[in-house]
Structures are given as structure tokens and as C-alpha cells.
Amino acid sequence: MTLRNYLILCALGSLVAVLAILLVPGVGETIEGILLAFLSTNAR
């Protein structure tokens, strides 16, 4: 896989993830909960 194809794949994956978080309520809430749990356990 060339660098160009890899960057395109990463950009498309990121775009799909962001759209899923914004447009699908269950997915957004789940990811938000996981991130909050992670940050609260690792906060100093």
C-alpha cells in the first residue's frame, strides 16, 4: 500500500467515524461515555 492510498484510507475512516458520532445518537453517546470513563480514570 502506498503512502497516498494509506492517507486516503485514514481520511475516509476518520470522516466516517465523525459522521457516525454526529448522526447516530447511540454511537455518539457510547463513544462519549467511553471517553469520559477513560479520562476520569487517568486524570491526576
mmCIF file of the N, C-alpha and C atoms, coordinates in Angstrom:
data_MODEL
# 
_entry.id   MODEL 
# 
loop_
_atom_site.group_PDB 
_atom_site.id 
_atom_site.type_symbol 
_atom_site.label_atom_id 
_atom_site.label_alt_id 
_atom_site.label_comp_id 
_atom_site.label_asym_id 
_atom_site.label_entity_id 
_atom_site.label_seq_id 
_atom_site.pdbx_PDB_ins_code 
_atom_site.Cartn_x 
_atom_site.Cartn_y 
_atom_site.Cartn_z 
_atom_site.occupancy 
_atom_site.B_iso_or_equiv 
_atom_site.pdbx_formal_charge 
_atom_site.auth_seq_id 
_atom_site.auth_comp_id 
_atom_site.auth_asym_id 
_atom_site.auth_atom_id 
_atom_site.pdbx_PDB_model_num 
ATOM 1   N N  . MET A 1 1  ? 0.860   -1.173 0.000  1.00 0.00 ? 1  MET A N  1 
ATOM 2   C CA . MET A 1 1  ? 0.000   0.000  0.000  1.00 0.00 ? 1  MET A CA 1 
ATOM 3   C C  . MET A 1 1  ? 0.905   1.235  0.000  1.00 0.00 ? 1  MET A C  1 
ATOM 4   N N  . THR A 1 2  ? 0.617   2.121  -0.909 1.00 0.00 ? 2  THR A N  1 
ATOM 5   C CA . THR A 1 2  ? 1.428   3.332  -0.993 1.00 0.00 ? 2  THR A CA 1 
ATOM 6   C C  . THR A 1 2  ? 1.003   4.328  0.080  1.00 0.00 ? 2  THR A C  1 
ATOM 7   N N  . LEU A 1 3  ? 1.841   5.285  0.303  1.00 0.00 ? 3  LEU A N  1 
ATOM 8   C CA . LEU A 1 3  ? 1.562   6.313  1.309  1.00 0.00 ? 3  LEU A CA 1 
ATOM 9   C C  . LEU A 1 3  ? 0.303   7.094  0.943  1.00 0.00 ? 3  LEU A C  1 
ATOM 10  N N  . ARG A 1 4  ? 0.139   7.389  -0.323 1.00 0.00 ? 4  ARG A N  1 
ATOM 11  C CA . ARG A 1 4  ? -1.045  8.142  -0.770 1.00 0.00 ? 4  ARG A CA 1 
ATOM 12  C C  . ARG A 1 4  ? -2.327  7.368  -0.464 1.00 0.00 ? 4  ARG A C  1 
ATOM 13  N N  . ASN A 1 5  ? -2.340  6.084  -0.784 1.00 0.00 ? 5  ASN A N  1 
ATOM 14  C CA . ASN A 1 5  ? -3.521  5.263  -0.513 1.00 0.00 ? 5  ASN A CA 1 
ATOM 15  C C  . ASN A 1 5  ? -3.779  5.144  0.982  1.00 0.00 ? 5  ASN A C  1 
ATOM 16  N N  . TYR A 1 6  ? -2.725  5.032  1.762  1.00 0.00 ? 6  TYR A N  1 
ATOM 17  C CA . TYR A 1 6  ? -2.865  4.931  3.211  1.00 0.00 ? 6  TYR A CA 1 
ATOM 18  C C  . TYR A 1 6  ? -3.475  6.217  3.787  1.00 0.00 ? 6  TYR A C  1 
ATOM 19  N N  . LEU A 1 7  ? -3.009  7.370  3.327  1.00 0.00 ? 7  LEU A N  1 
ATOM 20  C CA . LEU A 1 7  ? -3.546  8.643  3.809  1.00 0.00 ? 7  LEU A CA 1 
ATOM 21  C C  . LEU A 1 7  ? -5.005  8.817  3.410  1.00 0.00 ? 7  LEU A C  1 
ATOM 22  N N  . ILE A 1 8  ? -5.357  8.405  2.212  1.00 0.00 ? 8  ILE A N  1 
ATOM 23  C CA . ILE A 1 8  ? -6.756  8.479  1.767  1.00 0.00 ? 8  ILE A CA 1 
ATOM 24  C C  . ILE A 1 8  ? -7.622  7.569  2.628  1.00 0.00 ? 8  ILE A C  1 
ATOM 25  N N  . LEU A 1 9  ? -7.147  6.368  2.913  1.00 0.00 ? 9  LEU A N  1 
ATOM 26  C CA . LEU A 1 9  ? -7.882  5.428  3.748  1.00 0.00 ? 9  LEU A CA 1 
ATOM 27  C C  . LEU A 1 9  ? -8.076  5.979  5.158  1.00 0.00 ? 9  LEU A C  1 
ATOM 28  N N  . CYS A 1 10 ? -7.052  6.581  5.728  1.00 0.00 ? 10 CYS A N  1 
ATOM 29  C CA . CYS A 1 10 ? -7.161  7.177  7.065  1.00 0.00 ? 10 CYS A CA 1 
ATOM 30  C C  . CYS A 1 10 ? -8.143  8.348  7.066  1.00 0.00 ? 10 CYS A C  1 
ATOM 31  N N  . ALA A 1 11 ? -8.098  9.178  6.043  1.00 0.00 ? 11 ALA A N  1 
ATOM 32  C CA . ALA A 1 11 ? -9.004  10.325 5.962  1.00 0.00 ? 11 ALA A CA 1 
ATOM 33  C C  . ALA A 1 11 ? -10.452 9.859  5.835  1.00 0.00 ? 11 ALA A C  1 
ATOM 34  N N  . LEU A 1 12 ? -10.705 8.861  5.013  1.00 0.00 ? 12 LEU A N  1 
ATOM 35  C CA . LEU A 1 12 ? -12.063 8.343  4.855  1.00 0.00 ? 12 LEU A CA 1 
ATOM 36  C C  . LEU A 1 12 ? -12.556 7.674  6.137  1.00 0.00 ? 12 LEU A C  1 
ATOM 37  N N  . GLY A 1 13 ? -11.678 6.940  6.805  1.00 0.00 ? 13 GLY A N  1 
ATOM 38  C CA . GLY A 1 13 ? -12.053 6.315  8.070  1.00 0.00 ? 13 GLY A CA 1 
ATOM 39  C C  . GLY A 1 13 ? -12.392 7.342  9.125  1.00 0.00 ? 13 GLY A C  1 
ATOM 40  N N  . SER A 1 14 ? -11.622 8.401  9.189  1.00 0.00 ? 14 SER A N  1 
ATOM 41  C CA . SER A 1 14 ? -11.889 9.474  10.141 1.00 0.00 ? 14 SER A CA 1 
ATOM 42  C C  . SER A 1 14 ? -13.204 10.172 9.831  1.00 0.00 ? 14 SER A C  1 
ATOM 43  N N  . LEU A 1 15 ? -13.463 10.420 8.563  1.00 0.00 ? 15 LEU A N  1 
ATOM 44  C CA . LEU A 1 15 ? -14.700 11.073 8.161  1.00 0.00 ? 15 LEU A CA 1 
ATOM 45  C C  . LEU A 1 15 ? -15.915 10.213 8.511  1.00 0.00 ? 15 LEU A C  1 
ATOM 46  N N  . VAL A 1 16 ? -15.833 8.928  8.265  1.00 0.00 ? 16 VAL A N  1 
ATOM 47  C CA . VAL A 1 16 ? -16.931 8.020  8.597  1.00 0.00 ? 16 VAL A CA 1 
ATOM 48  C C  . VAL A 1 16 ? -17.157 7.992  10.108 1.00 0.00 ? 16 VAL A C  1 
ATOM 49  N N  . ALA A 1 17 ? -16.082 7.963  10.886 1.00 0.00 ? 17 ALA A N  1 
ATOM 50  C CA . ALA A 1 17 ? -16.214 7.942  12.344 1.00 0.00 ? 17 ALA A CA 1 
ATOM 51  C C  . ALA A 1 17 ? -16.868 9.224  12.854 1.00 0.00 ? 17 ALA A C  1 
ATOM 52  N N  . VAL A 1 18 ? -16.453 10.363 12.344 1.00 0.00 ? 18 VAL A N  1 
ATOM 53  C CA . VAL A 1 18 ? -17.027 11.641 12.773 1.00 0.00 ? 18 VAL A CA 1 
ATOM 54  C C  . VAL A 1 18 ? -18.494 11.729 12.394 1.00 0.00 ? 18 VAL A C  1 
ATOM 55  N N  . LEU A 1 19 ? -18.839 11.323 11.188 1.00 0.00 ? 19 LEU A N  1 
ATOM 56  C CA . LEU A 1 19 ? -20.235 11.357 10.770 1.00 0.00 ? 19 LEU A CA 1 
ATOM 57  C C  . LEU A 1 19 ? -21.094 10.404 11.599 1.00 0.00 ? 19 LEU A C  1 
ATOM 58  N N  . ALA A 1 20 ? -20.552 9.252  11.948 1.00 0.00 ? 20 ALA A N  1 
ATOM 59  C CA . ALA A 1 20 ? -21.299 8.309  12.782 1.00 0.00 ? 20 ALA A CA 1 
ATOM 60  C C  . ALA A 1 20 ? -21.539 8.898  14.164 1.00 0.00 ? 20 ALA A C  1 
ATOM 61  N N  . ILE A 1 21 ? -20.536 9.569  14.720 1.00 0.00 ? 21 ILE A N  1 
ATOM 62  C CA . ILE A 1 21 ? -20.690 10.178 16.041 1.00 0.00 ? 21 ILE A CA 1 
ATOM 63  C C  . ILE A 1 21 ? -21.736 11.290 15.999 1.00 0.00 ? 21 ILE A C  1 
ATOM 64  N N  . LEU A 1 22 ? -21.722 12.076 14.941 1.00 0.00 ? 22 LEU A N  1 
ATOM 65  C CA . LEU A 1 22 ? -22.648 13.206 14.849 1.00 0.00 ? 22 LEU A CA 1 
ATOM 66  C C  . LEU A 1 22 ? -24.073 12.792 14.498 1.00 0.00 ? 22 LEU A C  1 
ATOM 67  N N  . LEU A 1 23 ? -24.239 11.798 13.649 1.00 0.00 ? 23 LEU A N  1 
ATOM 68  C CA . LEU A 1 23 ? -25.550 11.498 13.088 1.00 0.00 ? 23 LEU A CA 1 
ATOM 69  C C  . LEU A 1 23 ? -26.267 10.315 13.732 1.00 0.00 ? 23 LEU A C  1 
ATOM 70  N N  . VAL A 1 24 ? -25.530 9.443  14.423 1.00 0.00 ? 24 VAL A N  1 
ATOM 71  C CA . VAL A 1 24 ? -26.151 8.273  15.050 1.00 0.00 ? 24 VAL A CA 1 
ATOM 72  C C  . VAL A 1 24 ? -26.087 8.474  16.566 1.00 0.00 ? 24 VAL A C  1 
ATOM 73  N N  . PRO A 1 25 ? -27.229 8.773  17.196 1.00 0.00 ? 25 PRO A N  1 
ATOM 74  C CA . PRO A 1 25 ? -27.221 9.139  18.620 1.00 0.00 ? 25 PRO A CA 1 
ATOM 75  C C  . PRO A 1 25 ? -26.629 8.062  19.534 1.00 0.00 ? 25 PRO A C  1 
ATOM 76  N N  . GLY A 1 26 ? -26.947 6.816  19.312 1.00 0.00 ? 26 GLY A N  1 
ATOM 77  C CA . GLY A 1 26 ? -26.440 5.748  20.177 1.00 0.00 ? 26 GLY A CA 1 
ATOM 78  C C  . GLY A 1 26 ? -24.928 5.614  20.117 1.00 0.00 ? 26 GLY A C  1 
ATOM 79  N N  . VAL A 1 27 ? -24.379 5.732  18.928 1.00 0.00 ? 27 VAL A N  1 
ATOM 80  C CA . VAL A 1 27 ? -22.933 5.613  18.752 1.00 0.00 ? 27 VAL A CA 1 
ATOM 81  C C  . VAL A 1 27 ? -22.224 6.772  19.436 1.00 0.00 ? 27 VAL A C  1 
ATOM 82  N N  . GLY A 1 28 ? -22.750 7.972  19.259 1.00 0.00 ? 28 GLY A N  1 
ATOM 83  C CA . GLY A 1 28 ? -22.140 9.153  19.870 1.00 0.00 ? 28 GLY A CA 1 
ATOM 84  C C  . GLY A 1 28 ? -22.145 9.079  21.385 1.00 0.00 ? 28 GLY A C  1 
ATOM 85  N N  . GLU A 1 29 ? -23.254 8.647  21.952 1.00 0.00 ? 29 GLU A N  1 
ATOM 86  C CA . GLU A 1 29 ? -23.342 8.543  23.412 1.00 0.00 ? 29 GLU A CA 1 
ATOM 87  C C  . GLU A 1 29 ? -22.417 7.464  23.952 1.00 0.00 ? 29 GLU A C  1 
ATOM 88  N N  . THR A 1 30 ? -22.320 6.355  23.241 1.00 0.00 ? 30 THR A N  1 
ATOM 89  C CA . THR A 1 30 ? -21.441 5.274  23.671 1.00 0.00 ? 30 THR A CA 1 
ATOM 90  C C  . THR A 1 30 ? -19.982 5.715  23.660 1.00 0.00 ? 30 THR A C  1 
ATOM 91  N N  . ILE A 1 31 ? -19.557 6.345  22.578 1.00 0.00 ? 31 ILE A N  1 
ATOM 92  C CA . ILE A 1 31 ? -18.168 6.803  22.475 1.00 0.00 ? 31 ILE A CA 1 
ATOM 93  C C  . ILE A 1 31 ? -17.895 7.883  23.515 1.00 0.00 ? 31 ILE A C  1 
ATOM 94  N N  . GLU A 1 32 ? -18.854 8.773  23.722 1.00 0.00 ? 32 GLU A N  1 
ATOM 95  C CA . GLU A 1 32 ? -18.687 9.813  24.731 1.00 0.00 ? 32 GLU A CA 1 
ATOM 96  C C  . GLU A 1 32 ? -18.529 9.205  26.121 1.00 0.00 ? 32 GLU A C  1 
ATOM 97  N N  . GLY A 1 33 ? -19.325 8.206  26.435 1.00 0.00 ? 33 GLY A N  1 
ATOM 98  C CA . GLY A 1 33 ? -19.224 7.542  27.731 1.00 0.00 ? 33 GLY A CA 1 
ATOM 99  C C  . GLY A 1 33 ? -17.887 6.853  27.920 1.00 0.00 ? 33 GLY A C  1 
ATOM 100 N N  . ILE A 1 34 ? -17.412 6.189  26.875 1.00 0.00 ? 34 ILE A N  1 
ATOM 101 C CA . ILE A 1 34 ? -16.115 5.511  26.949 1.00 0.00 ? 34 ILE A CA 1 
ATOM 102 C C  . ILE A 1 34 ? -14.996 6.520  27.148 1.00 0.00 ? 34 ILE A C  1 
ATOM 103 N N  . LEU A 1 35 ? -15.044 7.634  26.399 1.00 0.00 ? 35 LEU A N  1 
ATOM 104 C CA . LEU A 1 35 ? -14.010 8.664  26.539 1.00 0.00 ? 35 LEU A CA 1 
ATOM 105 C C  . LEU A 1 35 ? -14.031 9.298  27.928 1.00 0.00 ? 35 LEU A C  1 
ATOM 106 N N  . LEU A 1 36 ? -15.226 9.573  28.450 1.00 0.00 ? 36 LEU A N  1 
ATOM 107 C CA . LEU A 1 36 ? -15.318 10.156 29.790 1.00 0.00 ? 36 LEU A CA 1 
ATOM 108 C C  . LEU A 1 36 ? -14.805 9.194  30.853 1.00 0.00 ? 36 LEU A C  1 
ATOM 109 N N  . ALA A 1 37 ? -15.118 7.923  30.712 1.00 0.00 ? 37 ALA A N  1 
ATOM 110 C CA . ALA A 1 37 ? -14.624 6.923  31.657 1.00 0.00 ? 37 ALA A CA 1 
ATOM 111 C C  . ALA A 1 37 ? -13.097 6.832  31.597 1.00 0.00 ? 37 ALA A C  1 
ATOM 112 N N  . PHE A 1 38 ? -12.560 6.834  30.400 1.00 0.00 ? 38 PHE A N  1 
ATOM 113 C CA . PHE A 1 38 ? -11.104 6.764  30.225 1.00 0.00 ? 38 PHE A CA 1 
ATOM 114 C C  . PHE A 1 38 ? -10.427 7.992  30.842 1.00 0.00 ? 38 PHE A C  1 
ATOM 115 N N  . LEU A 1 39 ? -10.968 9.177  30.549 1.00 0.00 ? 39 LEU A N  1 
ATOM 116 C CA . LEU A 1 39 ? -10.346 10.395 31.056 1.00 0.00 ? 39 LEU A CA 1 
ATOM 117 C C  . LEU A 1 39 ? -10.473 10.502 32.576 1.00 0.00 ? 39 LEU A C  1 
ATOM 118 N N  . SER A 1 40 ? -11.594 10.060 33.119 1.00 0.00 ? 40 SER A N  1 
ATOM 119 C CA . SER A 1 40 ? -11.768 10.171 34.574 1.00 0.00 ? 40 SER A CA 1 
ATOM 120 C C  . SER A 1 40 ? -10.881 9.191  35.326 1.00 0.00 ? 40 SER A C  1 
ATOM 121 N N  . THR A 1 41 ? -10.585 8.051  34.740 1.00 0.00 ? 41 THR A N  1 
ATOM 122 C CA . THR A 1 41 ? -9.710  7.093  35.415 1.00 0.00 ? 41 THR A CA 1 
ATOM 123 C C  . THR A 1 41 ? -8.238  7.486  35.290 1.00 0.00 ? 41 THR A C  1 
ATOM 124 N N  . ASN A 1 42 ? -7.883  8.246  34.266 1.00 0.00 ? 42 ASN A N  1 
ATOM 125 C CA . ASN A 1 42 ? -6.488  8.616  34.060 1.00 0.00 ? 42 ASN A CA 1 
ATOM 126 C C  . ASN A 1 42 ? -6.170  10.051 34.473 1.00 0.00 ? 42 ASN A C  1 
ATOM 127 N N  . ALA A 1 43 ? -7.139  10.760 35.025 1.00 0.00 ? 43 ALA A N  1 
ATOM 128 C CA . ALA A 1 43 ? -6.897  12.142 35.444 1.00 0.00 ? 43 ALA A CA 1 
ATOM 129 C C  . ALA A 1 43 ? -6.076  12.149 36.730 1.00 0.00 ? 43 ALA A C  1 
ATOM 130 N N  . ARG A 1 44 ? -5.280  13.165 36.878 1.00 0.00 ? 44 ARG A N  1 
ATOM 131 C CA . ARG A 1 44 ? -4.467  13.267 38.092 1.00 0.00 ? 44 ARG A CA 1 
ATOM 132 C C  . ARG A 1 44 ? -4.974  14.361 38.963 1.00 0.00 ? 44 ARG A C  1 
# 
